[in-house]
Amino acid sequence: MDIEAARRIALSHPNTEEYPHFDKIGFRTGARSTGGKPGRTFMTLWVEDHRAVLLLTVEQQADLHARHPKVFFPVPNKWGDKGATFVELAEAREALFREALRSALAHAGRQ
């Protein structure tokens, strides 16, 4: 996996928006209604570090980290304590990344 593959996969989901998120690239669900607030962020890309961050539940994070510790691990701050999870893209197979992304989308309120 690489940054462009992660971007392509994220944008392949309907109603997904890419947007600037501080100095990163964020992905969120689209507005819930016309003129409404944007949906929740489910992923950011850390281009310089060749990583993604998925916003998961703490339980999803623990499961992925236990099964694939070289690929998924908590962000080492308060966000990581809430489920923000680094993905080492170079270590991730596409099918595994897609599985984790589906979890992040579900956590963000998507079906």
C-alpha positions as CSV (number, residue, x, y, z in Angstrom):
1,M,0.0,0.0,0.0
2,D,1.0,3.6,-0.5
3,I,-0.5,7.0,0.0
4,E,-2.2,7.2,-3.5
5,A,-3.7,3.7,-3.1
6,A,-5.1,4.7,0.4
7,R,-6.5,7.9,-1.1
8,R,-8.1,6.0,-4.1
9,I,-9.7,3.4,-1.8
10,A,-11.1,6.1,0.6
11,L,-12.5,8.1,-2.3
12,S,-14.1,5.0,-3.8
13,H,-16.7,5.0,-1.0
14,P,-19.8,7.0,-1.8
15,N,-20.3,10.5,-0.3
16,T,-16.7,10.7,0.9
17,E,-14.9,14.1,0.9
18,E,-11.2,14.9,0.9
19,Y,-10.3,18.1,2.7
20,P,-7.3,19.8,4.3
21,H,-6.9,18.8,8.0
22,F,-4.3,20.9,9.6
23,D,-1.1,19.8,7.7
24,K,-2.6,16.5,6.7
25,I,-5.2,15.2,4.2
26,G,-8.5,14.3,5.8
27,F,-11.3,12.2,4.6
28,R,-14.8,12.4,6.0
29,T,-18.3,11.4,5.3
30,G,-20.3,14.0,3.3
31,A,-22.8,16.4,4.7
32,R,-25.8,14.7,6.4
33,S,-28.2,17.0,4.7
34,T,-28.0,19.9,2.2
35,G,-26.3,22.7,3.9
36,G,-25.8,20.6,7.0
37,K,-22.7,20.0,9.0
38,P,-20.1,17.7,7.4
39,G,-19.9,14.1,8.4
40,R,-17.2,12.7,10.7
41,T,-13.6,12.3,9.8
42,F,-12.7,8.6,9.4
43,M,-9.1,8.9,8.1
44,T,-6.1,11.2,7.7
45,L,-3.1,10.7,5.5
46,W,0.4,11.6,6.8
47,V,2.1,11.9,3.5
48,E,5.7,12.5,4.8
49,D,5.5,9.5,7.2
50,H,3.8,7.2,4.6
51,R,1.1,6.5,7.2
52,A,-2.6,6.8,7.6
53,V,-4.6,7.3,10.8
54,L,-7.9,5.6,11.0
55,L,-10.4,6.7,13.6
56,L,-11.7,3.5,15.1
57,T,-13.3,2.3,18.4
58,V,-10.8,1.3,21.1
59,E,-12.0,-2.3,20.7
60,Q,-11.4,-2.2,16.9
61,Q,-8.0,-0.7,17.5
62,A,-7.1,-3.4,20.0
63,D,-8.2,-6.2,17.7
64,L,-6.3,-4.9,14.7
65,H,-3.1,-4.2,16.8
66,A,-3.3,-7.7,18.4
67,R,-3.6,-9.4,14.9
68,H,-1.2,-7.1,13.0
69,P,1.1,-5.2,15.4
70,K,3.5,-4.1,12.6
71,V,0.7,-2.6,10.7
72,F,-1.7,-1.1,13.2
73,F,-0.8,0.7,16.5
74,P,-2.3,3.4,18.6
75,V,-1.3,7.0,18.0
76,P,0.8,7.9,21.1
77,N,-1.4,10.6,22.5
78,K,-4.9,11.3,23.8
79,W,-6.4,10.6,20.4
80,G,-4.8,7.2,20.4
81,D,-6.4,6.5,23.7
82,K,-9.7,7.1,22.0
83,G,-9.1,4.8,19.0
84,A,-6.9,6.9,16.6
85,T,-4.8,4.2,15.0
86,F,-1.6,4.5,12.8
87,V,-1.5,2.3,9.7
88,E,2.0,1.6,8.4
89,L,0.9,1.6,4.7
90,A,4.1,-0.1,3.4
91,E,3.3,-3.0,5.7
92,A,-0.4,-3.2,4.9
93,R,-1.9,-5.5,2.3
94,E,-4.8,-3.9,0.4
95,A,-7.4,-6.3,1.6
96,L,-6.4,-5.7,5.2
97,F,-6.4,-1.9,4.7
98,R,-9.9,-2.2,3.2
99,E,-11.1,-4.2,6.1
100,A,-9.8,-1.6,8.6
101,L,-11.2,1.3,6.5
102,R,-14.7,-0.3,6.6
103,S,-14.4,-0.4,10.4
104,A,-13.5,3.3,10.4
105,L,-16.4,4.2,8.1
106,A,-18.8,2.2,10.3
107,H,-17.5,4.1,13.4
108,A,-18.0,7.4,11.6
109,G,-21.7,6.5,11.1
110,R,-21.7,5.0,7.7
111,Q,-23.5,1.8,6.6
